[in-house]
Amino acid sequence: MYVKLINKSLVTNEDIEFNKKMGLPVEVFCPREYKTLAFGRIQSFCNEEILINGHPYCRKNNAFFGHPSISA
């Protein structure tokens, strides 16, 4: 799990936009329950939540894993 936190965490809007633009699936993980809540493509997002599979997930309460953006 630690390696996943370091290498796959989507933290910035740039990271999330990259995954949305590329159509890459992301994992929504609840750290309180230690379980995956969803896996799918990002439909939309704002500073408070990310919409995946028609369900909004709070950015503050969940971890999002995918492919971090590639900086030049």
Secondary structure, DSSP 8 states (H G I E B T S, - for coil): -HHHHHHHB--SHHHHHHHHHHT-EEEEEETTTTEEEEEEEEEEE-SSEEEETTEEEETTTSEEES------
